[in-house]
Amino acid sequence: MFGFIIKRLVSMIPILVGVSLITFILIHLVPVEPAEAYLRLSNGVPTEEAIQEVREELGLDKPLYAQYVDWLYKAVQLDFGTSFVTKRPVWDEMMIYIPATVQLTVTAFILMLILSLPIGVFSALYKDKLFDQISRMFSYVGASMPGFWLGFLLIYFFSLQLNLFPTSGKGTLFHLVLPSLTLALAHISTYARLLRTSMLENFNQPFVFYARARGLRERTVIVKHVLKNALLPVITVAGMGFGYMLAGSVIVENVFAWPGIGRFFVSAVFNRDYPVIQCYVLFNTAIFVLVNMVVDIVCAALDPRIR
């Protein structure tokens, strides 16, 4: 098991380096000169002399490969440069917004698990019954509805009409309900249907037939044999889902004015704040890879065949 973990840790390195390289190249392919963007955000006049001075200050006059090596060396030390807008270190700025995004994403992820697991289990146990048909309709609606549109609908009904939850901002637990539900709903429908399908496949496996032939109670067969094996693909996909939620929080945070890194990133895109954009992309990639590594370890612990 220890060797399996080491291999997964080592495999993260080329992925992060590759993403950092792609991000760095794409940033330098945009038509707007970073030095010019820096001057405009500093309310400076973008003359040729001023642009050249800023290029030397930011190290943009060096060859592209030298710029990348310097940036990567500093990024390993969590030094992503200075924001063009705030003139503060980018990582310090990110640390201000990350807790709010993590709170929203973790809450949505827990809500997704709490709702999708029982829906998927009961849909499999009562296949083609009324509950299964209702959950199927719920899945279609949840998976096809865009997140921003769902957020506006929830605001209209639960905030404007019923006055139950605040429309925007962060403060109390009530502020967290609508954004987390918006972020989780599409994933709830997906994982519920995935668990249902996986359970129905396991019901037809020989080990379930032998477990029943041994006289085990149906509840034991479902929990220890069917559900345990059916959870493996769900856990695998859930790891990717957490990364998608973290990235999808960009839309939700803007709809509900949630003060997280999603809004910070959108503001950086509009302002062409390139150091912030690079840091955000690399941070999201690192979280995505790390969560999937944890999922692989959990699946390996549950199923020795994976090891």
N, C-alpha and C positions, 0 to 999 in steps of 0.2 A: 504493500500500500504506500509506503514511504517513497519507493522508487517511482510509482505512478504519479505522486504529487510533484516530485522533482521534475519529471518529464513535462508535466503540464505548465509548471513555472517557467521552464526553459523555453517552451514553445510560445510563451507570451512575448518574448523579446523581439523576434523578427516581425511579429504582427504590429507591435507598437512602433518599431522603427519604420516599417513600411508605410503605416498611416501618417506618421510625422513627415516622411519624405513627400508623400502625395500632397498633404496639406500645404507644406512649404512651397512646393512647385506651383500649385493652383493659386496660392496667394500672390505669387510673383508673375502670374500670367494675366491678372486682372488689368484692364486698360488704365486704371488710375495709379499714378506713381505714389507709393507709400509716403515718400517725403513730402509730396504735394498735399496729400490728405492730412499729414501731421501739421503742416503749416496752416491749412484752412481751419482745422479744429483749434489751432492756437491763435486764431484771428490774425495771422500773419499774411503778408503779401507774397504769393508764390512766384517770386522772380527767379530767374535762372541762378543768380548768385545765392539766394536764400535756399533754393532747393538743393544746390550742390553742397552747401554748408550742412544742411540737415542730413543729407546722404552720408557725409563723412561722420557726422555725429552718431548716426544709427548704424554705421558699418555697412551701408548699402552700396558703397563704392567698391567693395571687395568682390572677387569672383563668386558666383552663385554657390559653388561647392563649399567655399570657405565660410560663407554666411550660414549655410546649413549646419556645418560642423560646429561653428560657434554657438548657434541657436540650440542645437541638440545637447551640447555639453552643458549649457546653462539650464536647459529644460530638465535634465536629470537632477539638477540641484534645486528644482522648483523655481527657477528664475526665468520667467517668460517675458521679461522686459517690462516696459512702462506703458500704461494705457495712454493713447493719444488724447483722450478726452479729460480724464481726471488727473493725469500726470503722476499717478501712484502705481506701485508695482502691481502687475496684473494678478499674481497669485493672492496678494492681500485683498484685492477687490473680489476675487472669486470666493475667498473664505467668508466674505460678508453675505453672499447670496446662496452659497451651497447648502447651509443648514435648512433653509426654507424649502428648497427643491427636494432635498433628501426626505424631509418630513412629509411633503406631499406625495412623493413617489412611494415611500414605504407604507404610508396609510392606504394609498390606492392598491398597492400590491397585497396587503393584508386583507383588505375588503374584497379583492378579487378572489383570493383563496377561500375566504369564509363563505362567499356566495356560490362560487363555481363548483366547489367540491360536492356539496349536498345536491345541487341541481343536477350535476352529472351522474352521481350515484343513483338518485331516485329516478332519473330518466332511463337509466339502464335497467333498474329493477322493475319499472312499470313501463316497459317498452310498448309503444303504440297506444298507450292509455292517454287519458285526458292530460295528466301532468306532463307527459312526454311531448304531446302536441303543443301545449302552451309554452314549454321551454324551447321547443324548436322555433316557434314564432318569435319568441323573445330573442333568440340567438340571431335570427335573420335581421331583425330590426337593429339590434345592438351592433352587429358587425357591419352593417351597411350605412349607418348614420355617421356623418362626419363629426369629429370631436367638437369643433367650434360651434356647429349648429346645435348639438346636444347641450352644450354649455349655455347657449342663449335660451333654449327651451326651459332648462332647469331654472335659470334666473327668472324667466317670465312667470312660471307657475309657482315656484316655491318662494321666490323673493318678492316679486311685484304683486302677484295675486293673493297668495296665502300669507305673505309676510313672516315666513318661518325662519329663513336664513338670510344673512347679509349678502349683498350682491357682489362685493369685491373686498379686497384687502386681506390682511392677516392679523389675528389677535387671539380670538377665542377658538374653541373647538367647533363652534357653529360656522366659523369662516372656512373650516377645512372640509365640511361635508360635501358641498356641491362640487368643488374642484376635484376632490378625490373620486367622487362618484362618476364624474365626467371622464376622468382619466381611466377608470377601471372598467366601465361598462362594456366597451368593445372586447376587452380581454376576458371578461366574465363569460360572455357568450361563446367565445372561441374555445376556452379551456373546458367549459361544461360539455360541449359537444365532443371534444377530443376524449375526455374521460369516459363519456357514455360509449363511444365507439370502442375504446380500448377495453372496457369492461365486457362488452358484448362479445368481443373476440376471445377474451380469456374464458368466458363461460363455456365456450366450445372446445377448450383444450383438454387433452387426456388427463392432466393432473387434477382437474376439477372433477372429472368423472370418477377417478380413483379415490379422491377425498370423500366424495359422497358414498362411494361403495364401502369405505371403511366405517361408515356410520357417523361421520362428523356432523355436528349441527350445521344447519344452513347458514346461520350467522357466522360461525367459525370459517366456513368455506368462503363466504363472501369477503370477510375482513382479512383473513390471513393468507388466502390463496389468490382470490380474484383481484381484490382492491390493491394489494401490495404489488402485484405484477402490473396492474393497469396504471399505477401511478408513475412508473418509470418514464414513459414518453411525456407525460404531463409535466413532470419535474424538469425534464430536459428543455421543453418548450418554454416553461415558466422562467428559466434563466434568461432566455432571449427576450421574453416578455418584459422582464425588469429593465433591461437595456432600452427596449422600445418605449417603455413608460417614461424613463428618464429623458429620452430624446423627445417624446411626445408632449412632455410637460411644457415645451416652448409655446405651443398653441394655447393650452389650458391656462398657463400663467398670464398670458396676454388677455385672454377673455375675462378672467377674474381678477386682474391686476394683482396677481400673487407675486410678492417680491423675491423671486428666485433667479437662478442663473439663466433661465429661459428668456425672461424679459431683458436681462443684462446682455444676452447674446444678440437678441433682435436689435437692441439699441446699438450694439457694436457693429452690426451689419449695416445699418442705416448710416452710421457715422464713419464707416470704413476703418474701424479701429482694429487693425490687423493683428496686433499682439493678443488681444482678447479673443479673436476668432480662432487663432491657432491654439491657444490654451484650452478653449472650450471643446474643440474637436478632439484634441488629444486626451483631455480628461474624460469625455464621454466614451472614447474608445477603451481607455484603461478600465473604466468601471464595467463596461460591457464584457471585456475579456475576463476580468477578475470574477465576475458573477458566474459566467459560464464555466470557469474553472472550478468554482465551488460546487456548481451543479454536477459536473462530471465526477467530482469526488464523492458527493452524496449518492449518485447512482452507482458508483463502484462499491460503496459501502453496503448498499441495499442488494446488489446483485454481484456475487463473486465472479460470474462469467465475464463481466466487463473487465475485471482486473486480470 
